[in-house]
Amino acid sequence: MAIEFNTNLVHARLAEITAAIDAGAGAGIFIAYDGVRPAKGGPGTNTLVSTTFSDPSFPAPSGEAITANAITPGTVTMAGTWTWWRVTDSDSNFVMDGDVVDLTTNETVLSIGDNFEITSFVLNGGNT
């Protein structure tokens, strides 16, 4: 049987995640890495590309999931296959890590100078 949360709790959780990404003086940051993902918030491997969220990063919750506002495309600075990602606030404070399969992007094998674009970033409110 699946666990289901009250909609107000789901909205509060999504709003807290958005607030954490939007903390700091500017927009939140998305970083794509290669290699093995470390323990939660641990030291990153090689940074392949870094991009920025819109500010605010996500709209106010209205359903069980939220989809990121536009994320600025980035230019790849190190070649490699990206396997995991990290989101921080604008002051580089850890917010969350994830695997490449959690997002929709234009490619996973990256070459220096490639345009890197996240085409869909959706956060589920926590109902399983």
N, C-alpha and C positions, 0 to 999 in steps of 0.2 A: 504494500500500500504506500502511496506517495505522501510525503509531508506537504501540507499546504498552510501558508501563512495568511493572516489577515491582510487585506489590501493596504491598510494604513501602515502596517509594519514593512511591507514590501516597498512602498513609496518612501518611507523614512530611510530604509537601507540604501536605496538608489540615490536619494538626495544626499546622504552622507558620503557616498563614494564620489559623487560629483563635486561636493564641497572640498573633499581632500585633493582631487585633481586640480581644482581651480584655486587652491590656496597659493599664497605667495603673490608676488608683484605682477606676474604675467600669466600667460596660458600654460597649461600642463604640457608635459613632454612625453612623447612615445619614443622608445629606443628599441631597435631591432638588433639582436645579438646572434652570434653563431655558437656552436659548441653545446655543452651540457648545461642545462638550467641549474643554477645553484639552489640551495635551500632558500626559503622565502626571504627575499630582501638581501641575500648574500652578494658578495662581490660579482660583478658582471664579467663576462668573457670578452670577446672582441666586439666593439661597437661597429656595426656595419652602416647604420644610418640612424639619424635622429630627426624627428618631425615634431610639430607642435599642434596641439588641439586648438579649436576655437575657444574663446573665453566668453561665455561659459562652454564647457566641454560637452555637456549633454543638456537637453531640454528638461524642464520639470517633469517628474514622473506623472503619467496618466494611465498607464497600463501595467502589466506585469514585467515589462522590459523597456529599456530605453536604448535609442540608437544615437551614437555620437553625432554632434554637429560636425561640419566639415573639418577635416584634419588636413593641414597644409602638407602637400607632397614634399618629399625631401630628395636630396641628391646623395647617392651612395658614396661613402668615403673610404670604405674598405671592402674588397671583394670577399665573397663567401656565401655559404648557404645559411640563411637565417632559420633558427630553430626555436627561438623563444624571444619574448619581449618583456619590457618593463615600462610601467607608467609611473612618472613622478610628478610632483607639483613643479612650479617654475623655479623653486629653490633647490631642486634635486632631491627632495624628501620622498622616500619610497611610498608608493601607494599600492601597487599590485604587479604581479608577474603572471605571464601566461605562455602557452605554447602556440607555435605558428598555426596550428590547426584550428585555433579558437577564432581566427579572423579571416576576412576575405581581402586579399591583396592582389596586386597585378602580377607578382612573381615571388619566388622564394630563393632562387639562385641569383645572386646579385653581383654585378660588376661595377667597378669604380666608374662614377659618372652616370649610372643608370638613374632614371626617375623612379622613385619609390612612392607608391600610392596605396593607402588603406581605403578600400572601397566600401567596407562595412565593418563597423565596430558596435556590437550589440551586447549590452549587459542584461542578464536575466535577473529578475528580482529575488530569486531564491526559492521559489516553489519547485519541488522535485517530484 
